[in-house]
Amino acid sequence: MSVIKEVSPAPSRGFERIGAHTHIKGLGLDKNLKAVKVKDGMVGQEKAREAAGLVVQMIKEGKLSGKTVILAGPPGTGKTAIAVDLKLSLYFTRLDIYNIVGIAEKAP
C-alpha cells in the first residue's frame, strides 16, 4: 500500500531572473553601418541589422519624423533581438519618446 507523506519545500535560493537576449551588446555593425557576420551577440539577419542601424542613425540625427518603430515578421526571426539592439543603441539619446513594437505574423 502506498503512503502519502508531506514534502517540505526546498530552501529558497532567492529570486533569479534570466532574461532572453541578455547576450546582446549592440547591432553588430561596422563603422560603415554594414553588418558583421558575428558581432556584439548578433548572428545573421544582416539586412535587418543594417536597416536598424539606419533607423538609429536617423533618430540620432533628428531625421526620423515618427515616434514608433514597428518590427514585423514570422516568429523566431530576431525581432526582439533587434528591438533590444535599438534600445541599447539609443539609450543615451531620445529613446524615452520612441516606441519599439514587434509584431509576430503567424503563417496561414
C-alpha positions as CSV (number, residue, x, y, z in Angstrom):
1,M,0.0,0.0,0.0
2,S,1.2,3.5,-0.8
3,V,1.9,6.0,1.9
4,I,1.3,9.7,1.4
5,K,3.9,12.0,3.1
6,E,4.2,15.7,3.4
7,V,7.0,17.1,1.3
8,S,8.9,20.0,2.9
9,P,9.9,22.8,0.5
10,A,13.5,23.2,-0.6
11,P,15.4,26.1,0.9
12,S,15.0,29.2,-1.1
13,R,17.9,30.4,-3.2
14,G,16.4,33.9,-3.7
15,F,14.9,35.3,-6.9
16,E,16.8,34.7,-10.1
17,R,15.9,36.5,-13.3
18,I,17.2,35.1,-16.5
19,G,16.3,37.3,-19.4
20,A,16.2,36.5,-23.1
21,H,18.7,38.2,-25.2
22,T,21.0,39.3,-22.3
23,H,24.0,38.4,-24.5
24,I,23.2,41.2,-27.0
25,K,25.5,44.2,-26.7
26,G,24.7,46.0,-30.0
27,L,23.7,45.8,-33.6
28,G,26.9,44.2,-34.7
29,L,27.7,46.8,-37.4
30,D,31.0,48.2,-38.6
31,K,31.7,52.0,-39.0
32,N,30.0,52.0,-42.4
33,L,26.8,50.5,-40.9
34,K,27.5,47.1,-42.6
35,A,26.6,44.0,-40.6
36,V,29.4,41.8,-39.4
37,K,28.5,38.1,-39.5
38,V,29.1,37.6,-35.8
39,K,29.5,40.6,-33.5
40,D,28.0,42.1,-30.3
41,G,26.0,38.9,-29.7
42,M,24.2,39.1,-33.1
43,V,24.3,36.4,-35.7
44,G,22.5,36.5,-39.1
45,Q,19.8,38.9,-40.1
46,E,22.4,41.2,-41.8
47,K,19.9,43.2,-43.8
48,A,17.6,43.8,-40.9
49,R,20.5,44.9,-38.6
50,E,21.7,47.3,-41.3
51,A,18.2,48.7,-41.6
52,A,18.0,49.1,-37.8
53,G,21.4,50.9,-37.9
54,L,20.0,53.4,-40.4
55,V,17.0,53.9,-38.1
56,V,19.4,54.5,-35.2
57,Q,21.4,57.0,-37.2
58,M,18.3,58.8,-38.4
59,I,17.0,59.1,-34.8
60,K,20.3,60.4,-33.5
61,E,20.5,63.0,-36.3
62,G,16.8,64.1,-35.7
63,K,15.7,63.0,-39.2
64,L,13.1,60.5,-38.3
65,S,9.6,62.1,-38.3
66,G,7.7,59.4,-36.4
67,K,8.0,58.2,-32.9
68,T,7.3,54.5,-33.4
69,V,9.4,51.7,-35.0
70,I,7.5,48.6,-36.0
71,L,9.3,45.3,-36.5
72,A,7.2,42.7,-38.2
73,G,7.9,39.2,-39.3
74,P,7.4,35.5,-38.6
75,P,8.1,34.1,-35.1
76,G,11.7,33.4,-34.4
77,T,13.2,35.8,-36.9
78,G,15.0,38.1,-34.5
79,K,12.5,41.0,-33.9
80,T,13.1,41.0,-30.1
81,A,16.8,40.9,-30.5
82,I,16.8,43.8,-32.9
83,A,14.5,45.7,-30.6
84,V,17.0,45.2,-27.7
85,D,19.7,46.4,-30.0
86,L,17.8,49.5,-30.9
87,K,17.2,50.2,-27.2
88,L,20.9,49.8,-26.4
89,S,22.0,51.9,-29.3
90,L,19.6,54.7,-28.3
91,Y,19.9,54.5,-24.5
92,F,21.6,57.9,-24.1
93,T,19.6,59.7,-26.8
94,R,15.9,60.2,-27.1
95,L,14.7,56.6,-26.5
96,D,12.1,57.7,-24.0
97,I,9.9,59.3,-26.8
98,Y,10.2,56.3,-29.1
99,N,8.1,53.2,-29.1
100,I,9.6,49.9,-30.4
101,V,6.9,47.4,-31.4
102,G,7.4,43.8,-32.6
103,I,4.6,42.0,-34.4
104,A,4.8,38.3,-35.0
105,E,2.9,37.1,-38.1
106,K,1.5,33.6,-38.0
107,A,1.7,31.5,-41.1
108,P,-1.7,30.9,-42.7
